[in-house]
Amino acid sequence: MRILVMNGVNLNLTGKREKSVYGAATLEEINANIQAFCEKNGDSVEFFQSNVEGELVNKLHEAFLQKTCDGIVFNAGAFTHYSYALRDAIAAIDIPVVETHISNVHAREFFRHTSVLAEVCKGVVCGFGAASYLAAIVGLKNS
Ligand code: DQA
């Protein structure tokens, strides 16, 4: 399976910001672990991170139009809670997307309890730290 792992706004600072919430592993370290996990399972993986909403929309369009992957693991960061543009982009494409979060957003501030993306996603994983990404991949592979 060809998997695209996308990270949105502020996720480039993972391992450097709010370590008590997001852990000490950097995004590069998390991605290296995902890469090893995918290789072991015979899957290929591509990584993309941007702090720019439109660039994330463009990446979703590219995946759809150029058929570059079979499933998407997407941690949109704070965009999750209010980006109708990302929601529409996910709804527009025929590739399953798993909304993914490092932290348990439901155990945090009230505004994080809302996701405008979840309704158009295949599934949602949150709260397992960096292992949330691996759980999302397992979900994609087995559904
Ligand atoms: C996050 C949760 C979001 O609420 C937050 O804005 C983030 C990270 C997570 O991975 O836990 O930036 O998506």
Backbone and ligand atoms as CSV (ligand in chain L), in Angstrom:
chain,resi,resn,atom,element,x,y,z
A,1,MET,N,N,0.853,-1.200,0.000
A,1,MET,CA,C,0.000,0.000,0.000
A,1,MET,C,C,0.889,1.249,0.000
A,2,ARG,N,N,0.441,2.253,-0.730
A,2,ARG,CA,C,1.187,3.528,-0.760
A,2,ARG,C,C,0.499,4.500,0.209
A,3,ILE,N,N,1.232,4.891,1.224
A,3,ILE,CA,C,0.651,5.736,2.274
A,3,ILE,C,C,1.275,7.120,2.248
A,4,LEU,N,N,0.423,8.114,2.357
A,4,LEU,CA,C,0.880,9.506,2.479
A,4,LEU,C,C,0.592,9.967,3.911
A,5,VAL,N,N,1.629,10.409,4.609
A,5,VAL,CA,C,1.463,10.938,5.963
A,5,VAL,C,C,1.599,12.452,5.902
A,6,MET,N,N,0.508,13.139,6.223
A,6,MET,CA,C,0.497,14.597,6.150
A,6,MET,C,C,0.394,15.216,7.545
A,7,ASN,N,N,1.185,16.233,7.775
A,7,ASN,CA,C,1.112,16.993,9.022
A,7,ASN,C,C,0.897,18.463,8.708
A,8,GLY,N,N,-0.008,19.071,9.469
A,8,GLY,CA,C,-0.347,20.472,9.226
A,8,GLY,C,C,0.342,21.431,10.165
A,9,VAL,N,N,-0.373,22.462,10.471
A,9,VAL,CA,C,0.189,23.641,11.132
A,9,VAL,C,C,0.793,23.337,12.503
A,10,ASN,N,N,2.011,23.809,12.697
A,10,ASN,CA,C,2.794,23.696,13.942
A,10,ASN,C,C,3.379,22.307,14.207
A,11,LEU,N,N,3.013,21.321,13.402
A,11,LEU,CA,C,3.522,19.969,13.674
A,11,LEU,C,C,5.016,19.859,13.386
A,12,ASN,N,N,5.573,20.787,12.629
A,12,ASN,CA,C,7.029,20.804,12.411
A,12,ASN,C,C,7.784,21.045,13.720
A,13,LEU,N,N,7.100,21.599,14.721
A,13,LEU,CA,C,7.741,21.880,16.016
A,13,LEU,C,C,7.587,20.724,17.003
A,14,THR,N,N,7.021,19.628,16.569
A,14,THR,CA,C,6.845,18.472,17.459
A,14,THR,C,C,8.209,18.042,18.012
A,15,GLY,N,N,8.245,17.786,19.320
A,15,GLY,CA,C,9.506,17.438,19.975
A,15,GLY,C,C,10.221,18.650,20.529
A,16,LYS,N,N,9.738,19.833,20.104
A,16,LYS,CA,C,10.346,21.081,20.573
A,16,LYS,C,C,9.340,21.934,21.337
A,17,ARG,N,N,8.057,21.789,21.043
A,17,ARG,CA,C,7.011,22.583,21.724
A,17,ARG,C,C,6.192,21.679,22.652
A,18,GLU,N,N,5.678,22.253,23.725
A,18,GLU,CA,C,4.747,21.565,24.641
A,18,GLU,C,C,5.026,20.058,24.752
A,19,LYS,N,N,6.229,19.736,25.178
A,19,LYS,CA,C,6.647,18.321,25.203
A,19,LYS,C,C,5.776,17.463,26.118
A,20,SER,N,N,5.179,18.090,27.147
A,20,SER,CA,C,4.328,17.308,28.049
A,20,SER,C,C,3.048,16.866,27.341
A,21,VAL,N,N,2.690,17.570,26.273
A,21,VAL,CA,C,1.480,17.212,25.515
A,21,VAL,C,C,1.836,16.343,24.304
A,22,TYR,N,N,2.899,16.746,23.570
A,22,TYR,CA,C,3.187,16.104,22.285
A,22,TYR,C,C,4.410,15.187,22.291
A,23,GLY,N,N,5.088,15.086,23.464
A,23,GLY,CA,C,6.242,14.200,23.561
A,23,GLY,C,C,7.530,14.860,23.121
A,24,ALA,N,N,8.622,14.122,23.293
A,24,ALA,CA,C,9.960,14.672,23.039
A,24,ALA,C,C,10.516,14.279,21.667
A,25,ALA,N,N,9.841,13.374,20.994
A,25,ALA,CA,C,10.338,12.955,19.670
A,25,ALA,C,C,10.043,14.036,18.640
A,26,THR,N,N,11.024,14.342,17.804
A,26,THR,CA,C,10.818,15.338,16.748
A,26,THR,C,C,9.996,14.724,15.613
A,27,LEU,N,N,9.491,15.577,14.742
A,27,LEU,CA,C,8.711,15.055,13.605
A,27,LEU,C,C,9.601,14.163,12.733
A,28,GLU,N,N,10.870,14.539,12.616
A,28,GLU,CA,C,11.805,13.723,11.814
A,28,GLU,C,C,11.953,12.328,12.435
A,29,GLU,N,N,12.055,12.279,13.762
A,29,GLU,CA,C,12.188,10.980,14.446
A,29,GLU,C,C,10.900,10.170,14.322
A,30,ILE,N,N,9.770,10.844,14.466
A,30,ILE,CA,C,8.473,10.158,14.316
A,30,ILE,C,C,8.352,9.591,12.906
A,31,ASN,N,N,8.745,10.404,11.923
A,31,ASN,CA,C,8.648,9.954,10.534
A,31,ASN,C,C,9.593,8.777,10.244
A,32,ALA,N,N,10.777,8.813,10.850
A,32,ALA,CA,C,11.730,7.704,10.651
A,32,ALA,C,C,11.137,6.401,11.203
A,33,ASN,N,N,10.443,6.512,12.334
A,33,ASN,CA,C,9.809,5.344,12.938
A,33,ASN,C,C,8.663,4.827,12.057
A,34,ILE,N,N,7.896,5.754,11.494
A,34,ILE,CA,C,6.803,5.369,10.585
A,34,ILE,C,C,7.384,4.679,9.345
A,35,GLN,N,N,8.475,5.257,8.836
A,35,GLN,CA,C,9.143,4.693,7.645
A,35,GLN,C,C,9.562,3.236,7.910
A,36,ALA,N,N,10.168,3.001,9.076
A,36,ALA,CA,C,10.622,1.640,9.428
A,36,ALA,C,C,9.423,0.703,9.553
A,37,PHE,N,N,8.343,1.196,10.170
A,37,PHE,CA,C,7.116,0.409,10.340
A,37,PHE,C,C,6.547,0.014,8.969
A,38,CYS,N,N,6.508,0.977,8.060
A,38,CYS,CA,C,5.952,0.715,6.727
A,38,CYS,C,C,6.827,-0.247,5.939
A,39,GLU,N,N,8.132,-0.056,6.016
A,39,GLU,CA,C,9.049,-0.949,5.289
A,39,GLU,C,C,8.876,-2.393,5.750
A,40,LYS,N,N,8.743,-2.541,7.077
A,40,LYS,CA,C,8.560,-3.882,7.654
A,40,LYS,C,C,7.288,-4.540,7.126
A,41,ASN,N,N,6.272,-3.703,6.861
A,41,ASN,CA,C,4.985,-4.231,6.387
A,41,ASN,C,C,4.880,-4.269,4.866
A,42,GLY,N,N,5.947,-3.885,4.181
A,42,GLY,CA,C,5.933,-3.895,2.717
A,42,GLY,C,C,5.160,-2.740,2.102
A,43,ASP,N,N,4.998,-1.672,2.857
A,43,ASP,CA,C,4.280,-0.495,2.341
A,43,ASP,C,C,5.270,0.621,2.014
A,44,SER,N,N,4.887,1.484,1.083
A,44,SER,CA,C,5.712,2.665,0.819
A,44,SER,C,C,5.056,3.869,1.493
A,45,VAL,N,N,5.865,4.844,1.848
A,45,VAL,CA,C,5.320,6.001,2.566
A,45,VAL,C,C,5.984,7.284,2.093
A,46,GLU,N,N,5.150,8.317,1.975
A,46,GLU,CA,C,5.628,9.659,1.631
A,46,GLU,C,C,5.208,10.590,2.764
A,47,PHE,N,N,6.041,11.583,3.063
A,47,PHE,CA,C,5.736,12.523,4.145
A,47,PHE,C,C,5.580,13.933,3.587
A,48,PHE,N,N,4.631,14.676,4.168
A,48,PHE,CA,C,4.446,16.078,3.773
A,48,PHE,C,C,3.997,16.868,4.987
A,49,GLN,N,N,4.664,18.001,5.217
A,49,GLN,CA,C,4.244,18.908,6.307
A,49,GLN,C,C,4.190,20.321,5.775
A,50,SER,N,N,3.149,21.049,6.183
A,50,SER,CA,C,3.082,22.467,5.849
A,50,SER,C,C,2.282,23.213,6.911
A,51,ASN,N,N,2.687,24.455,7.111
A,51,ASN,CA,C,1.924,25.341,8.006
A,51,ASN,C,C,0.892,26.145,7.229
A,52,VAL,N,N,0.838,25.907,5.910
A,52,VAL,CA,C,-0.008,26.718,5.026
A,52,VAL,C,C,-1.212,25.882,4.572
A,53,GLU,N,N,-2.394,26.349,4.907
A,53,GLU,CA,C,-3.624,25.603,4.615
A,53,GLU,C,C,-3.728,25.240,3.129
A,54,GLY,N,N,-3.473,26.217,2.263
A,54,GLY,CA,C,-3.594,25.989,0.815
A,54,GLY,C,C,-2.624,24.948,0.294
A,55,GLU,N,N,-1.443,24.877,0.887
A,55,GLU,CA,C,-0.469,23.858,0.459
A,55,GLU,C,C,-0.961,22.460,0.820
A,56,LEU,N,N,-1.659,22.360,1.952
A,56,LEU,CA,C,-2.229,21.064,2.349
A,56,LEU,C,C,-3.366,20.685,1.399
A,57,VAL,N,N,-4.181,21.674,1.031
A,57,VAL,CA,C,-5.250,21.443,0.041
A,57,VAL,C,C,-4.625,20.964,-1.272
A,58,ASN,N,N,-3.567,21.655,-1.718
A,58,ASN,CA,C,-2.910,21.279,-2.972
A,58,ASN,C,C,-2.367,19.855,-2.919
A,59,LYS,N,N,-1.831,19.460,-1.758
A,59,LYS,CA,C,-1.268,18.102,-1.633
A,59,LYS,C,C,-2.378,17.055,-1.739
A,60,LEU,N,N,-3.537,17.343,-1.140
A,60,LEU,CA,C,-4.665,16.419,-1.246
A,60,LEU,C,C,-5.131,16.315,-2.698
A,61,HIS,N,N,-5.181,17.457,-3.391
A,61,HIS,CA,C,-5.567,17.454,-4.813
A,61,HIS,C,C,-4.576,16.632,-5.635
A,62,GLU,N,N,-3.293,16.843,-5.373
A,62,GLU,CA,C,-2.242,16.123,-6.115
A,62,GLU,C,C,-2.391,14.615,-5.924
A,63,ALA,N,N,-2.618,14.202,-4.673
A,63,ALA,CA,C,-2.770,12.771,-4.385
A,63,ALA,C,C,-3.923,12.187,-5.187
A,64,PHE,N,N,-5.003,12.951,-5.282
A,64,PHE,CA,C,-6.217,12.524,-5.999
A,64,PHE,C,C,-6.007,12.532,-7.516
A,65,LEU,N,N,-5.536,13.652,-8.034
A,65,LEU,CA,C,-5.442,13.811,-9.491
A,65,LEU,C,C,-4.330,12.959,-10.098
A,66,GLN,N,N,-3.236,12.817,-9.367
A,66,GLN,CA,C,-2.098,12.046,-9.897
A,66,GLN,C,C,-2.040,10.630,-9.326
A,67,LYS,N,N,-3.041,10.284,-8.516
A,67,LYS,CA,C,-3.138,8.923,-7.950
A,67,LYS,C,C,-1.821,8.485,-7.314
A,68,THR,N,N,-1.306,9.308,-6.425
A,68,THR,CA,C,0.024,9.043,-5.851
A,68,THR,C,C,-0.011,8.144,-4.614
A,69,CYS,N,N,-1.201,7.916,-4.043
A,69,CYS,CA,C,-1.243,7.067,-2.836
A,69,CYS,C,C,-2.593,6.371,-2.716
A,70,ASP,N,N,-2.641,5.387,-1.802
A,70,ASP,CA,C,-3.868,4.608,-1.597
A,70,ASP,C,C,-4.577,4.961,-0.295
A,71,GLY,N,N,-3.882,5.658,0.587
A,71,GLY,CA,C,-4.474,6.061,1.860
A,71,GLY,C,C,-3.672,7.196,2.463
A,72,ILE,N,N,-4.363,8.035,3.244
A,72,ILE,CA,C,-3.712,9.221,3.812
A,72,ILE,C,C,-3.928,9.265,5.319
A,73,VAL,N,N,-2.832,9.440,6.051
A,73,VAL,CA,C,-2.865,9.691,7.496
A,73,VAL,C,C,-2.646,11.191,7.659
A,74,PHE,N,N,-3.606,11.875,8.270
A,74,PHE,CA,C,-3.562,13.345,8.255
A,74,PHE,C,C,-3.744,13.910,9.659
A,75,ASN,N,N,-2.661,14.509,10.160
A,75,ASN,CA,C,-2.754,15.307,11.377
A,75,ASN,C,C,-2.753,16.769,10.938
A,76,ALA,N,N,-3.918,17.357,10.900
A,76,ALA,CA,C,-4.046,18.735,10.399
A,76,ALA,C,C,-3.739,19.774,11.480
A,77,GLY,N,N,-3.425,19.310,12.716
A,77,GLY,CA,C,-3.183,20.272,13.794
A,77,GLY,C,C,-4.437,21.097,14.040
A,78,ALA,N,N,-4.254,22.363,14.370
A,78,ALA,CA,C,-5.396,23.216,14.713
A,78,ALA,C,C,-6.367,23.414,13.541
A,79,PHE,N,N,-5.905,23.206,12.306
A,79,PHE,CA,C,-6.824,23.314,11.157
A,79,PHE,C,C,-8.000,22.344,11.301
A,80,THR,N,N,-7.759,21.244,12.003
A,80,THR,CA,C,-8.808,20.239,12.234
A,80,THR,C,C,-10.096,20.871,12.740
A,81,HIS,N,N,-9.926,21.883,13.578
A,81,HIS,CA,C,-11.061,22.400,14.330
A,81,HIS,C,C,-11.880,23.453,13.580
A,82,TYR,N,N,-11.337,23.943,12.441
A,82,TYR,CA,C,-12.093,25.018,11.767
A,82,TYR,C,C,-11.900,25.117,10.254
A,83,SER,N,N,-11.088,24.256,9.639
A,83,SER,CA,C,-10.815,24.466,8.205
A,83,SER,C,C,-11.839,23.768,7.302
A,84,TYR,N,N,-12.799,24.554,6.847
A,84,TYR,CA,C,-13.770,24.007,5.885
A,84,TYR,C,C,-13.115,23.737,4.535
A,85,ALA,N,N,-12.025,24.455,4.245
A,85,ALA,CA,C,-11.304,24.224,2.982
A,85,ALA,C,C,-10.686,22.819,2.971
A,86,LEU,N,N,-10.084,22.423,4.080
A,86,LEU,CA,C,-9.509,21.071,4.150
A,86,LEU,C,C,-10.621,20.023,4.165
A,87,ARG,N,N,-11.695,20.325,4.858
A,87,ARG,CA,C,-12.835,19.393,4.869
A,87,ARG,C,C,-13.340,19.137,3.445
A,88,ASP,N,N,-13.534,20.214,2.685
A,88,ASP,CA,C,-14.026,20.072,1.313
A,88,ASP,C,C,-13.033,19.316,0.437
A,89,ALA,N,N,-11.745,19.554,0.671
A,89,ALA,CA,C,-10.719,18.848,-0.117
A,89,ALA,C,C,-10.749,17.352,0.184
A,90,ILE,N,N,-10.904,16.994,1.467
A,90,ILE,CA,C,-10.982,15.566,1.821
A,90,ILE,C,C,-12.241,14.945,1.207
A,91,ALA,N,N,-13.352,15.687,1.272
A,91,ALA,CA,C,-14.612,15.181,0.698
A,91,ALA,C,C,-14.507,15.015,-0.815
A,92,ALA,N,N,-13.655,15.817,-1.445
A,92,ALA,CA,C,-13.553,15.819,-2.912
A,92,ALA,C,C,-12.789,14.620,-3.455
A,93,ILE,N,N,-11.963,14.016,-2.613
A,93,ILE,CA,C,-11.070,12.974,-3.135
A,93,ILE,C,C,-11.583,11.581,-2.759
A,94,ASP,N,N,-11.198,10.610,-3.598
A,94,ASP,CA,C,-11.697,9.243,-3.368
A,94,ASP,C,C,-10.651,8.371,-2.669
A,95,ILE,N,N,-9.784,9.009,-1.900
A,95,ILE,CA,C,-8.750,8.282,-1.149
A,95,ILE,C,C,-9.139,8.332,0.334
A,96,PRO,N,N,-9.115,7.186,1.038
A,96,PRO,CA,C,-9.464,7.221,2.466
A,96,PRO,C,C,-8.452,8.031,3.276
A,97,VAL,N,N,-8.987,8.886,4.139
A,97,VAL,CA,C,-8.157,9.741,4.989
A,97,VAL,C,C,-8.468,9.408,6.453
A,98,VAL,N,N,-7.428,9.235,7.257
A,98,VAL,CA,C,-7.622,9.017,8.698
A,98,VAL,C,C,-7.176,10.279,9.433
A,99,GLU,N,N,-8.114,10.922,10.117
A,99,GLU,CA,C,-7.769,12.065,10.970
A,99,GLU,C,C,-6.971,11.539,12.159
A,100,THR,N,N,-5.826,12.136,12.397
A,100,THR,CA,C,-4.903,11.599,13.397
A,100,THR,C,C,-4.382,12.716,14.298
A,101,HIS,N,N,-4.308,12.424,15.600
A,101,HIS,CA,C,-3.741,13.384,16.554
A,101,HIS,C,C,-2.832,12.673,17.536
A,102,ILE,N,N,-1.771,13.347,17.902
A,102,ILE,CA,C,-0.834,12.823,18.902
A,102,ILE,C,C,-1.512,12.810,20.272
A,103,SER,N,N,-2.142,13.912,20.620
A,103,SER,CA,C,-2.791,14.033,21.927
A,103,SER,C,C,-4.252,13.575,21.856
A,104,ASN,N,N,-4.836,13.345,23.034
A,104,ASN,CA,C,-6.268,13.048,23.086
A,104,ASN,C,C,-7.015,14.385,23.106
A,105,VAL,N,N,-7.451,14.820,21.935
A,105,VAL,CA,C,-8.075,16.142,21.819
A,105,VAL,C,C,-9.345,16.253,22.667
A,106,HIS,N,N,-9.979,15.136,22.953
A,106,HIS,CA,C,-11.229,15.157,23.734
A,106,HIS,C,C,-10.992,15.353,25.226
A,107,ALA,N,N,-9.741,15.175,25.646
A,107,ALA,CA,C,-9.402,15.371,27.060
A,107,ALA,C,C,-8.772,16.754,27.267
A,108,ARG,N,N,-8.862,17.603,26.261
A,108,ARG,CA,C,-8.214,18.914,26.316
A,108,ARG,C,C,-9.247,20.050,26.214
A,109,GLU,N,N,-8.830,21.224,25.801
A,109,GLU,CA,C,-9.726,22.379,25.760
A,109,GLU,C,C,-10.961,22.099,24.898
A,110,PHE,N,N,-12.017,22.804,25.225
A,110,PHE,CA,C,-13.305,22.565,24.573
A,110,PHE,C,C,-13.229,22.737,23.044
A,111,PHE,N,N,-12.479,23.755,22.588
A,111,PHE,CA,C,-12.446,24.003,21.139
A,111,PHE,C,C,-11.833,22.840,20.367
A,112,ARG,N,N,-11.020,22.004,21.070
A,112,ARG,CA,C,-10.405,20.857,20.384
A,112,ARG,C,C,-11.363,19.670,20.271
A,113,HIS,N,N,-12.512,19.753,20.933
A,113,HIS,CA,C,-13.473,18.639,20.866
A,113,HIS,C,C,-14.206,18.624,19.530
A,114,THR,N,N,-14.158,19.758,18.832
A,114,THR,CA,C,-14.820,19.847,17.529
A,114,THR,C,C,-13.834,19.544,16.412
A,115,SER,N,N,-14.249,18.657,15.490
A,115,SER,CA,C,-13.479,18.441,14.263
A,115,SER,C,C,-14.415,18.666,13.095
A,116,VAL,N,N,-14.013,19.545,12.164
A,116,VAL,CA,C,-14.820,19.723,10.950
A,116,VAL,C,C,-14.374,18.727,9.875
A,117,LEU,N,N,-13.346,17.934,10.181
A,117,LEU,CA,C,-12.820,16.965,9.204
A,117,LEU,C,C,-13.375,15.551,9.418
A,118,ALA,N,N,-13.641,15.202,10.682
A,118,ALA,CA,C,-13.947,13.804,11.029
A,118,ALA,C,C,-15.082,13.216,10.188
A,119,GLU,N,N,-16.096,14.035,9.923
A,119,GLU,CA,C,-17.285,13.543,9.210
A,119,GLU,C,C,-16.965,13.047,7.795
A,120,VAL,N,N,-15.897,13.590,7.198
A,120,VAL,CA,C,-15.548,13.181,5.828
A,120,VAL,C,C,-14.320,12.269,5.803
A,121,CYS,N,N,-13.887,11.844,6.988
A,121,CYS,CA,C,-12.740,10.925,7.077
A,121,CYS,C,C,-13.206,9.488,7.247
A,122,LYS,N,N,-12.316,8.580,6.897
A,122,LYS,CA,C,-12.607,7.145,7.077
A,122,LYS,C,C,-12.674,6.809,8.571
A,123,GLY,N,N,-11.769,7.383,9.341
A,123,GLY,CA,C,-11.728,7.142,10.777
A,123,GLY,C,C,-10.908,8.203,11.469
A,124,VAL,N,N,-10.874,8.091,12.786
A,124,VAL,CA,C,-10.153,9.068,13.605
A,124,VAL,C,C,-9.331,8.314,14.649
A,125,VAL,N,N,-8.076,8.702,14.827
A,125,VAL,CA,C,-7.223,8.144,15.882
A,125,VAL,C,C,-6.625,9.297,16.659
A,126,CYS,N,N,-6.696,9.239,17.992
A,126,CYS,CA,C,-6.040,10.278,18.790
A,126,CYS,C,C,-5.647,9.728,20.144
A,127,GLY,N,N,-4.643,10.347,20.748
A,127,GLY,CA,C,-4.331,10.065,22.143
A,127,GLY,C,C,-3.226,9.062,22.406
A,128,PHE,N,N,-2.631,8.500,21.373
A,128,PHE,CA,C,-1.602,7.472,21.573
A,128,PHE,C,C,-0.191,7.990,21.337
A,129,GLY,N,N,-0.028,9.305,21.416
A,129,GLY,CA,C,1.285,9.871,21.135
A,129,GLY,C,C,1.652,9.605,19.680
A,130,ALA,N,N,2.946,9.424,19.426
A,130,ALA,CA,C,3.396,9.177,18.046
A,130,ALA,C,C,2.828,7.871,17.496
A,131,ALA,N,N,2.443,6.965,18.393
A,131,ALA,CA,C,1.858,5.691,17.940
A,131,ALA,C,C,0.495,5.893,17.277
A,132,SER,N,N,-0.117,7.069,17.431
A,132,SER,CA,C,-1.388,7.341,16.734
A,132,SER,C,C,-1.212,7.187,15.222
A,133,TYR,N,N,-0.039,7.613,14.719
A,133,TYR,CA,C,0.203,7.509,13.266
A,133,TYR,C,C,0.230,6.035,12.829
A,134,LEU,N,N,0.873,5.202,13.665
A,134,LEU,CA,C,0.969,3.773,13.322
A,134,LEU,C,C,-0.413,3.124,13.393
A,135,ALA,N,N,-1.199,3.507,14.412
A,135,ALA,CA,C,-2.555,2.961,14.548
A,135,ALA,C,C,-3.406,3.346,13.333
A,136,ALA,N,N,-3.213,4.573,12.851
A,136,ALA,CA,C,-3.968,5.031,11.673
A,136,ALA,C,C,-3.589,4.207,10.439
A,137,ILE,N,N,-2.313,3.892,10.314
A,137,ILE,CA,C,-1.859,3.075,9.177
A,137,ILE,C,C,-2.450,1.660,9.271
A,138,VAL,N,N,-2.443,1.097,10.474
A,138,VAL,CA,C,-3.044,-0.238,10.670
A,138,VAL,C,C,-4.518,-0.194,10.270
A,139,GLY,N,N,-5.203,0.881,10.661
A,139,GLY,CA,C,-6.612,1.034,10.289
A,139,GLY,C,C,-6.810,1.092,8.786
A,140,LEU,N,N,-5.962,1.867,8.124
A,140,LEU,CA,C,-6.072,1.976,6.655
A,140,LEU,C,C,-5.842,0.618,5.979
A,141,LYS,N,N,-4.867,-0.121,6.482
A,141,LYS,CA,C,-4.499,-1.392,5.853
A,141,LYS,C,C,-5.539,-2.477,6.065
A,142,ASN,N,N,-6.333,-2.327,7.103
A,142,ASN,CA,C,-7.276,-3.397,7.464
A,142,ASN,C,C,-8.733,-2.979,7.270
A,143,SER,N,N,-8.975,-2.007,6.443
A,143,SER,CA,C,-10.369,-1.593,6.215
A,143,SER,C,C,-10.652,-1.489,4.719
L,1,DQA,C1,C,-2.925,18.014,17.464
L,1,DQA,C2,C,-4.098,18.498,18.324
L,1,DQA,C3,C,-4.585,19.857,17.862
L,1,DQA,O1,O,-5.661,20.302,18.673
L,1,DQA,C4,C,-3.462,20.867,17.966
L,1,DQA,O2,O,-3.882,22.118,17.459
L,1,DQA,C5,C,-2.201,20.438,17.317
L,1,DQA,C6,C,-1.798,19.028,17.428
L,1,DQA,C7,C,-2.350,16.684,17.977
L,1,DQA,O3,O,-1.624,16.040,17.217
L,1,DQA,O4,O,-2.583,16.298,19.127
L,1,DQA,O5,O,-1.442,21.229,16.770
L,1,DQA,O6,O,-3.395,17.799,16.142
